Amino acid sequence: MNSEHYQNHIKALNHRAQDILAKEGLQGLVIHSGQPRRQFLDDMDYPFKVNPHFKAWVPVINNPNSWLIINGVDKPVLVFYCPVDFWHKVNEVPTDEWTQSIDIKVLTKVDAIAELLPNNIQDWAYIGEHIDVADALGFSHKNPNAVMNYLHYHRSVKTPYELDCLRAANQLAVQGHHAAKSAFFDGGSEYAIQQAYLQALGQSENDMPYGNIIALNRNCAILHYTDLAYRAPNKSLSFLIDAGAQINGYAADITRTYSFDHNDFFNLIQAMDKLQAKVMAAMKVGVRYLDLHLMTHRLLAQVLIDHHIAMGDIDTLIDLGVTRTFFPHGLGHMLGLQVHDVAGFMHDERGTHVAAPASDPFLRCTRTLELNQVLTVEPGLYFIDSLLAQLATTAAKHHVNWAQVAAFKPYGGIRIEDNVIIQPFGVENMTRESGLID
């Protein structure tokens, strides 16, 4: 961690806090890391996931019952939960260099937190999911809309510290992608490929920012496939991996698709790779992400024509919904403390919502690109039975080469996803600069 970058990050967050607190007449923010959630009718907890607002300030992602006390002027106070417990591993109070930018108090009992909070708690805002806890502690302001909108909107522009973390997350994820690719070409099952990925990272499934998608053959057509077959197919045709990593709570989200043989599907992957490059070349400050999404459909229409999947001109294939059958999701999304990071639809810090158009309801970002935003770029081309069956009932069916579709169906589909930073010169592609090209 670059200590200077982290110090400046805290200064930037303090400045934001000071600004919104003054606007809303509040004394400060109290951010709760969260609490473990017990499984229904059981004595075990679900894996803990920290409040993203908490890890925005401190790289502490695995310590429930901790708190941050922030007034926008003084050093943030981290109340670090460190109980006496012989049943579980207790996390040690952090002493890393980043702790010089904050003050730390130790909490040994969950119900003793009130003793460490400000006396005038009714003038402070609680930020967290456990509203019952906030009520018990006497908070009058709980996740106020104006505060949340402000924090979310400004979080979409990353500080140098955050960009450091996102680059490192990409570098780590790329190691896993290389291992997974090798496991695929060695004939591994979906489960075996997943284990190769995790081993390369030295992490468990619970450490992943999201459930990895490891799909072979027809399963590549299932957008959020997580079922993981333990047995390898009789013949491996294709492999789609959508898998990330996280560093200090910041996520990478990367997808690649491979063909086992150099054939027509391999050529189709290469065409999609070139399509993605054209989209990224158009990304710059001031460009609307929606326009990039619509550009992707025009480029995809040409790919469908070139590879004899569809017939007609570009406008016809778009107007009849052909491209949306083969590419039913959005081009990408904001990325950061959350995989699908907040503020993708926010026009301003007040939270003015700019919805996706009715023709593209699954688009996750309608923002105009700004310097130091981080986004994914993930065009896809899939052969999804249910969507193709629906298309076959429309006038568009005459524009589809159904024989070619049938030939590609066993391969499932293609998605290529990179993580990029909007820079003055265009984009910095963190994924490819970390060594993932194929």
Secondary structure, DSSP 8 states (H G I E B T S, - for coil): --HHHHHHHHHHHHHHHHHHHHHHT-SEEEEE-----B-TTSS-B------HHHHTTSS--S-TT-EEEE-SSS--EEEEE----SSS-------SGGGGGSEEEEE-SGGGGGGGS-TTGGGEEEESS-HHHHHHHT-SEES-HHHHHHHHHHHTS--HHHHHHHHHHHHHHHHHHHHHHHHHHTT--HHHHHHHHHHHHT--GGGSSS--EEEEGGGGGSTT-----SS--SS--EEEEEEEEEETTEEEEEEEEEESSSSHHHHHHHHHHHHHHHHHHT--TT-BHHHHHHHHHHHHHHHHHHTTSB-S-HHHHHHTTHHHHH--S-S--B-SSSSS-S-TTBSSTT--B----TT-TT-----B--TT-EEEE--EEE--HHHHHHHTTSGGGGGB-HHHHHHHGGG-EEE-BEEEEEETTEEEEHHHHTT---
